[in-house]
Amino acid sequence: MIRRLVAAGVMLAVAVVLLLAARDAWHWERALRDGDARAALGYVPPRTWRAQTTLPSHFVRGLLGIDDDLAFRRTMERALYGNAHRPTTEARRGRSILESALARLTRDDTNPVRAAAAADALGVLLYFDPPTPGNAKNPYQNPNEAAPSGAQTPTQKALAQFELAVRLDPENAVAQRNLETLLRASQKPKKQQTPRSGAGERYGTKGSGARLPGHGY
């Protein structure tokens, strides 16, 4: 009798956990769907994709396998915000952290479409980065001329990222336009144009995706 009661208690506990997990999974699905809908209309804070769960959040995310989807969305929204604001020396540290996160996406994301989107966003950030002391020759006036130290200029770094984006996803029209614009600017430095990142393009699997960053360029 005792064994039966224990077994029944265990089965009941498992059933409750499964029920709560299903409920939390529904909340995450709704959070992703609603967050994507809001992001399609304009910039949203990275915390938009967050669900109220009963079980530990990381447990449910692990079961659903959406950690990479969330990281992509949140990083791309931070890039969108960064590309909508002119960089300052004071914001260099935060900008450097964001650029490192985008670089990880381009390197580690197994989805080439998302990796290409991250590379394109990184290229725009790098292009508008404040020049470092090693770039004392103001590379913005002559994109073909490297700094005296031999360090890459912001334009050269951006070109490398746009080229990577096009290689990863040949269908990425935004990266193609950015690459073409910067190549033309390199040929005619006196009439330099600035790269533009698109808006409204959504990518990803499992409902994932993020608009490419960029407004006002």
N, C-alpha and C positions, 0 to 999 in steps of 0.2 A: 504493500500500500504506500509506504513511504517513498519507494523508488518511483512509483507511478506519479505521486504528487510532485516529486522533484523533476521528473521528466516533463510533466505538464507545465511546471513553472518555467523551466528552461525554454520550452516551445513557445510559451506565452511571451517571454522576454524577447526571444528572437523575432516573433511576429510584430511586437511593438517597435523594435529597432528597424525592421524592414519597412514598416508603415511610415515611421518618421523619415527614413532615408528616401522613400518615394516622395513624401511631401517636400523635403528639402530639395530634391532633384527638380521637382516642378517649380519651386521658387527660383532656382538657378536658371532654369530654362526661360522663365518669364523675365528674370533680370537681364539676361543676355539679349533677349528679343526687344525688350523695352529700351534698353541702353542703346542698341543699334539703331532703333527708330529715332531716338533723340539725337544721336550723333550724326545721322543723315541730314539733319536740319542745321547743324552748326556745332561749334565747339561745346563739349561737355566735360566736366571734371573727370579725371581718371577713376574716381571712386563711384562713378555712376553705375559701373558693373559690379554691384554688390548685392548679395541676397541675405535676408534674415533667415537663419537656419536654427533648428532645434539641436541637432547633432553638431559636433565640432565642424566648423566650415571646411577645414583642410581635409577632413575625412571624406566628406561628400564630394569635394572637388577632385580628390584622388580617384574616387569611384567613377566619376564622370569623365575624367581625363581632360579637364578644361583649363588647367593651370597655364598651359602655353597659349591658349586662346585669350585668356585674361591678360597675360603679360603683353601680348601683341597689341590688344586694344588699348590698354592703359599707356603703354609706351608711345604709341602712335598719337594718342591724344595729347600727351605732353609735348611731342614734337610739333603738333599742330599749334599749340599755344606758343612754343618757343619760336616758331617761324613767323608768327603773327606779331612778334615784338622785336624791335631792334635790340641786338645784344649790347650789353654793357660790361665793362671790366669787372664791376662788382658781382655780376651774375655768372662770371666765368666758371666757378666751381660747379654750380648746379647744371650749367650747360654742358660741362665736360662729363658729368655723370650721365646725363641724358644721351650724349653722343656715344658713350661706352655701352649703354643699354641697346641702342640701335645697332651698334656694331655687332653685339652678341646675337641679335636677331638675324642679321645678314649672314652670320657665320653658322649659327646653330639651328635655326628654324628649318625643319625638313620640308616645309611648304615653300617652293621656289617663288610663288607669287607673293606671298607675305614677305619673304626675305628680300625680294626686289623692291617692294614698297618701302621697307625699312631702309634699304640702301639709298633710295631716291630721297627720302626724308632726311637722312643723314647728310647727303650731298648738299641740300639746301642749307642746313644748319652750318656746315663747314664753310660754305661760300660766304656767309655773312658773319662768320666769327671775327672778332677783333684781331688785328694782326699781332703776332707775338713779337718779342724783341728781335728774334732772328729774321723777321720779315721787315726790317727797317726800310727797305726800298719801296714800301707801299705797293704791294702786288696788285692792288685794285686798279692802278693806272696802267700797268703792263702785265697782263696775266701770263705772258710767256717768259717773263724774267724771274728767275728764282732769286731768293734772298742771298746775300753775300755768304751766309753760312752754308748754303746748299740745301737748306730745309725747304720742303714743299710749301708753296703759297696756298692760301685758302682756295684759290681757283683751281689749282692743280689737284688738291685733295678732293674737291667737289667733282671734278671731271672723272677721277678714278671711281668714285661711288656711282655716278650716273652710268659709266661704262659697265660696272658690275651689275647694276640693276637691269640694264638691257640684256646682258648675257644671261642673267638668271631668269628673266621673263621677257622674251622678245615681243610679247604682246602689250607690254607696259608703255602705253602711248605717252604718258606724262614724263617718264624717264627719257624716252626718246626725244621729246621736245626740249627737255632741260639739257640733254647732251648736245643736241644740235645748236641750241642757243649759245651755250658756252663755247662750243667749237667756233662758231661764227665770231663771237666776241674775242676769242683768242687771235683770230686772223685780223680783226679790226679793233684793236684795243681802245682807240679813241672814241668809238661808238659802242662801247660795251653795253650789252644788255644783261639783265639779271634773270636768273632761272625762276621759273614759276612752278609751284607744285599744284596739282589739280585738286578738285573738290568733288565729292559725290561718288567717287569710285570705291566700290566695296569688294573686298577679297576675303578668301578664307574658306575653311571647311568647318563642319560642325556648327554652322551659324556664325562663324567668326568673320571678322573683317574690320577694316577701319578706313575712314576717308584719308586720302593722302593729305598731309598738312600743307598749309600755305594760304595766306590771305594778304592782299594788299601789296604784292610785289609788282 
